[in-house]
Each structure stands twice: as structure tokens, then as C-alpha cells.
Amino acid sequence: MDDSSLVIASAARSSYSLRPMQPIAVTLLWIFIALMVAGGLVGFLKAKSKASLFASVGSAIPLALVALGRLPGSVAVGVLIVLQAVFFMRLRKTGKFMPSGMLLGLSILMEAAMIYFVFIAKA
């Protein structure tokens, strides 16, 4: 056997498994997902903002995959960082607390929880 087939064989034998998150972390994530999608739906229904709806669903998909255990928790941390940047830019642009300021605060709290449950707490 040559070296390349050895690498392929060892990669095929290794099983990548995700570390399960604690139930409270999963529950918090589902609550955040529901709030995000509800906010996007309200933005669409009140202001006909397709961008709001697409952004909320687009960010909810990877978060839901994390909650279902299909993606690692670090993905949720990354998505939350991107959301914070978006909410911060919107808050600076509009100067209005609702909805971007509230969502910024909520996403910061959610990120703190995810960092704790993903990187610090033992499952």
C-alpha cells in the first residue's frame, strides 16, 4: 500500500462525532431561532421587507442545524457574531433601539451562553 491509500483508509475509519450540547443550551437556541424567524416574519408582513425574512430564515437554518446536533456549536457562535455585526450597523444607521438594538443585545446574550455551553461547560 502506498502512502496516499493509507491516508484515505485512515480517513475512512475515523468517525467524526459532534459533542452533544446541554439541553438548556439547545432550548435557548430554539427560543432564539423562534424570535429571529418571528421578527423576520413581522418585518415582512409590516414593511414588506423580503430582506428581513430571508436574513432571519438564512441565519436560523445553521442555528437549527446546531440545535439538532448536525453542526458543531462553534458554528452558532460564528453566526451570532455575524448577526451582532449586522444589528450593530443597523443600530448605528437608524439610531433606533427597536428592533436592531434589542436584537443586538439579545444576540450578545445568546453568544455568551453559546460560548459557555460550547467551550466551557462539560456536557
C-alpha positions in Angstrom: 0.0 0.0 0.0 1.3 3.4 -0.9 1.1 6.5 1.4 -1.9 8.1 -0.3 -4.1 5.0 0.1 -3.0 4.8 3.7 -4.3 8.3 4.3 -7.6 7.6 2.6 -8.0 4.4 4.6 -7.4 6.1 7.9 -9.7 9.0 7.0 -12.5 6.5 6.1 -12.0 4.7 9.5 -12.2 7.9 11.6 -15.6 8.8 12.8 -16.3 12.5 13.4 -18.8 12.9 16.1 -20.2 16.2 17.5 -20.1 16.9 21.2 -23.7 17.0 22.4 -24.8 20.3 23.9 -26.6 20.5 27.2 -30.4 20.6 27.0 -30.6 24.1 28.3 -28.3 25.3 25.5 -30.5 23.6 22.9 -33.6 25.1 24.4 -32.1 28.6 24.5 -31.0 28.2 20.9 -34.5 27.2 19.8 -36.0 30.2 21.6 -33.5 32.5 19.8 -34.3 30.9 16.5 -38.1 31.3 17.0 -37.6 35.0 17.9 -35.4 35.6 14.9 -37.9 34.0 12.5 -40.8 35.7 14.1 -39.0 39.0 13.8 -38.3 38.4 10.1 -41.9 37.5 9.5 -43.1 40.6 11.3 -40.7 42.7 9.2 -42.0 41.1 6.1 -45.7 41.5 7.0 -45.5 45.1 8.2 -42.9 46.6 5.9 -42.9 44.1 3.0 -39.2 43.5 3.8 -38.1 40.4 1.9 -34.6 41.0 3.1 -35.7 40.8 6.7 -37.5 37.5 6.1 -34.6 36.0 4.1 -32.0 37.1 6.6 -33.9 35.7 9.5 -34.5 32.3 7.9 -31.0 32.3 6.5 -29.5 32.7 9.9 -32.0 30.3 11.5 -31.0 27.4 9.3 -27.4 26.9 10.6 -28.6 27.7 14.1 -31.3 25.0 13.8 -28.7 22.5 12.5 -26.6 23.2 15.5 -29.6 22.7 17.8 -30.3 19.4 16.0 -26.7 18.3 16.5 -25.8 18.3 12.8 -23.3 21.1 13.1 -20.8 21.9 15.9 -21.7 24.6 18.4 -18.9 26.8 17.2 -21.0 27.4 14.0 -23.7 29.0 16.3 -21.0 31.3 17.8 -19.9 32.3 14.3 -23.5 33.0 13.1 -24.1 35.1 16.2 -21.0 37.2 15.6 -22.2 38.0 12.1 -25.7 38.8 13.4 -24.2 41.2 16.0 -22.2 43.0 13.3 -25.4 43.4 11.2 -27.5 44.6 14.1 -24.8 47.0 15.2 -24.5 48.5 11.8 -28.3 48.9 11.6 -28.4 50.5 15.0 -25.7 53.0 14.1 -27.5 53.8 10.8 -31.0 54.3 12.3 -30.2 55.3 15.8 -33.4 53.5 16.9 -33.3 50.8 19.6 -36.1 48.8 18.1 -35.6 46.3 16.6 -31.9 46.3 15.9 -30.7 47.4 19.4 -32.9 44.8 21.1 -31.7 42.1 18.7 -28.1 43.2 19.2 -28.5 42.8 23.0 -30.2 39.5 22.6 -27.6 38.1 20.3 -24.8 39.2 22.6 -26.5 37.4 25.5 -27.1 34.3 23.3 -23.5 34.3 22.2 -22.3 34.5 25.8 -24.5 31.5 26.6 -23.2 29.6 23.5 -19.6 30.3 24.3 -20.2 29.0 27.8 -22.0 25.8 26.7 -19.8 25.1 23.7 -16.4 25.9 25.0 -16.5 25.9 28.8 -19.3 23.7 30.3 -18.9 19.9 30.2 -21.8 18.1 28.6 
